[in-house]
Amino acid sequence: MTPSEGIERFIRSDLVTFGGYSARKSPDTLEGKVKVPVENIIKLDANENPYGCSSRVNQALATCPDLNIYPDNGQTRLRKLLEGYTGVDAKHIVVGSGSNQLIDLVLRLFVSKGDEVINCVPTFGIYRFSTESCGGTLIEITRDENFAVSISAIKAAISGKTKIIFLANPNNPTGTITPQQDILELLDTRLPVLVDEAYYEFSGQTVAPLVNRYENLMVLRTLSKWAGLAGLRVGYGFFPPKIADYLLKIKIPYNVNVAALVAVRESLKDIDYLMSRVKAIIAERERLFGELERLEWLKPFPSQANFILCLVLNGEAIELRQKLQDKGILVRYFDEPILRGFIRFSVGKPEHTDALIKALQEIGG
Ligand SMILES: Cc1ncc(COP(=O)(O)O)c(C=O)c1O
């Protein structure tokens, strides 16, 4: 049966050939395929928090009483809690099941078939995934050799069909920061600008205080990284109140679960502990950078996030990923032309750095 005769004839034609997103493998799927027991796998491929979440979250979830009741669809308590953490008024805040869901939601709000989205590549793959799933067209602006963004190139790419400009800051997977002055220039175009600050707690740089001054600025954050809640899926964004209202209207009802509310509440009670882990990760990032620099066959790029991108100067990045995986260390390889020679290491605990460097030394260039 050809696609035109099968069930595909009912499916949106642009989605029949849709590439999807290549999400990270769960370590369980590697049972028997790596030389170490699954529980000893070192996971440095998805920028997760190696210290886990606050123990207060585990304790509170064990006795969470409300699992039979739908969460508050208006996210009132959650938004108030996040107002307390960020200092941004709750009327600007919308919470998602991970910030990925908010990326998807924002694109659903702005982009229809044929609309254009400006994307500064290489960058986070979900922008492409969600743009294409809305039928939008990506206009790619390639970053320079140090992964800086050219604001004049972005401006030159703006057309009558442009609906939104995406900017991850710091950028994933490069770790690069775009200066605030450049973001202000983008805001002056009056087009919707989405600044994704998923790694804000590691960079300390933000444009969040500007959300009440610009009607076209959106800022995304997540608790996946600094608070170690990637598995529970909690992200949020700051939006001009009009956009926040639209997003709340078009989101799936009850999109953030009851456990996520408990986890945010308990994490914020344990903020000093969580921030001490963030500090440890930042210190470890600098140590890992120094160790990687010493290997002559890798070129690490300075990072303001919890990962380091490296150019593999000698050998193939894909083979390096496989050799590390055989030794039980998972790292990120990108199967896309612009990043083919690169590999990304998430920052782990000191013992993870030691194991990674030892493995890299054994593998050699
Ligand atoms: C730049 C960027 N934005 C958003 C996300 C998604 O985060 P969440 O877990 O909140 O969906 C990631 C995750 O890796 C990311 O790198």
The ligand as an SDF file (V2000), in Angstrom:
LIG
                    3D

 16 16  0  0  0  0  0  0  0  0999 V2000
   17.5740   26.0700   25.4680 C   0  0  0  0  0  0  0  0  0  0  0  0
   16.6030   25.1180   26.0770 C   0  0  0  0  0  0  0  0  0  0  0  0
   15.3320   25.4870   26.2280 N   0  0  0  0  0  0  0  0  0  0  0  0
   14.4240   24.6670   26.7610 C   0  0  0  0  0  0  0  0  0  0  0  0
   14.7720   23.3990   27.1790 C   0  0  0  0  0  0  0  0  0  0  0  0
   13.7020   22.4850   27.6660 C   0  0  0  0  0  0  0  0  0  0  0  0
   13.5700   22.4660   28.9850 O   0  0  0  0  0  0  0  0  0  0  0  0
   12.3270   21.7610   29.7000 P   0  0  0  0  0  0  0  0  0  0  0  0
   12.8840   20.5670   30.3670 O   0  0  0  0  0  0  0  0  0  0  0  0
   11.8330   22.7990   30.6460 O   0  0  0  0  0  0  0  0  0  0  0  0
   11.3110   21.4210   28.6640 O   0  0  0  0  0  0  0  0  0  0  0  0
   16.0830   22.9610   27.0490 C   0  0  0  0  0  0  0  0  0  0  0  0
   16.4380   21.6040   27.4770 C   0  0  0  0  0  0  0  0  0  0  0  0
   17.4690   21.0590   27.2380 O   0  0  0  0  0  0  0  0  0  0  0  0
   17.0260   23.8350   26.4820 C   0  0  0  0  0  0  0  0  0  0  0  0
   18.2830   23.4680   26.2960 O   0  0  0  0  0  0  0  0  0  0  0  0
  1  2  1  0
  2  3  1  0
  2 15  2  0
  3  4  2  0
  4  5  1  0
  5  6  1  0
  5 12  2  0
  6  7  1  0
  7  8  1  0
  8  9  2  0
  8 10  1  0
  8 11  1  0
 12 13  1  0
 12 15  1  0
 13 14  2  0
 15 16  1  0
M  END
$$$$
